[in-house]
Amino acid sequence: MTERNTAEAQFRRMTETPMPRLVGSMAVPSVASMLITTLYNLADTYFVSQLSTSASASVGVVFAIMSLIQAMGGGFGMGASSLISRKLGEKKPEEASLYATSAFCGAFVFGLILLIFGLAFLTPLVRLLGSTETMLPYSRDYARYILLAAPVMCSAFVLNSAIRSEGASIRAMVGMSAGGVLNIALDPLLIFTFGLGIGGAAIATAISQLFSFVLMLFLMRGISIKMRPSLISRRPADYLLLLHTGFPTIMRQGLASVASALMNNAAAVYGDAAVAAVTISNRVYLFVRNIILGVGQGFQPVAGYNFGAGLMKRVKDSFRFATAVGTVICCGFALLLALHAPGVIGWFRRDDPEVIRIGTLALYFAAGVMPLMAFSTYVNQLYQCLGFARQATVLAACRQGIFYVPIILILPRLLGLMGVQMGQPAADLLTFVISVPFLIHFYRKELNKP
């Protein structure tokens, strides 16, 4: 089949396939990929937590660094994904390839800068992110290897987004999942068998990310998106457009880094057990959130493609279907976690009653707002994938910035430790409230056009 015929077949698939089947076929691999990614994050937390409470708490400290890596890698990736899917919908594959290649280079350069400056100021950096003196040795060891892997981790996000934006979600799933499975296998081997401790967990993550990176480069073959040096843009405007389009992701993940640091510092007042407890609770909450993001990654290329093709009804149908599926998933997990919160927290640190006590209440608060998560997430993703970056950025800033920052600064002073435990759920509730009028306005102004 010629490249032109392949592009035509893909166009028909994206604009004519019934929505449940199309979004479902793209969401299932994305969810599987996100599940594997989240499972290896949980595996890191689980195996590190077997070392000590301070080691468990240090995972939350380094999570702020990983969120920063995800912010720029995901920002370039989502900027490229949005532009690629729309350009393919407009039947302009050469422009789509230019954005993919340029985003890859931009992400790699940022990761290299982060590596250099992060290692140069490692100790003050982890202290700034909430590390206590007892956590410091663990935080330094963990962060060092994560920073060394930063260029590969950043650019791997772009490769995955470029593959997924064309609709090749199975390839994207294989690329990310293979590294996740390898990470889970390497964790106990490096931490315990080879006696590398918490550094072993970070080395396992670095090796798995490198493996996924190489595999996704290979998987780029055979799709219409091409990445080659001649396509690297020399126009600053192209990079500004990528960052502008991906800025909601940069804002969302960048603020996750800030929020993590603020939470760690607020919890550290109550000891390493409190930091460990909220870290574990947040990792469990993130597990559910990543499933929801996986469903969203299934509907975003569909919405962007059909928006580019001028098919507004299909854009709305993709949003409605994703929201219905995501809300059902959220309700199921909320019920499950509400019934088994102590056992879930205890699975990580069963020999520390204080961690279980603090983490259980934090998980109860999270379960209370979980049914609202899908709607607010997909309103944000809808704005972003259709190129409405300013509105998407405002929504992205709500959850861990506009609402979370004042909440985490004020509530602990009023309610003590409970203020730390309920900080993120309270911000999520307010984000849902603000998302409703945003969606109503968007439907009336943009998606009801003939």
Secondary structure by P-SEA (a helix, b strand, c coil): ccaaaaaaaaaaaaccccaaaaaaaaaaaaaaaaaaaaaaaaaaaaaaaaacaaaaaaaaaaaaaaaaaaaaaaaaaaaaaaaaaaaaaaccaaaaaaaaaaaaaaaaaaaaaaaaaaaaccaaaaaaacccccaaaaaaaaaaaaaaaaaaaaaaaaaaaaaaaacaaaaaaaaaaaaaaaaaaaccccccccccaaaaaaaaaaaaaaaaaaaaaaaccccccccccccccccaaaaaaaaaaaaaaaaaaaaaaaaaaaaaaaaccccaaaaaaaaaaaaaaaaaaaaaaaaaaaaaaaaaaaaaacaaaaaaaaaaaaaaaaaaaaaaaaaaaaacaaaaaaaaccccaaaaaaaaaaaaaaaacccaaaaaaaaaaaaaaacaaaaaaaaaaccccccaaaaaaccccccaaaaaaaaaaaaaaaaaaaaaaaaaaaaacccccc
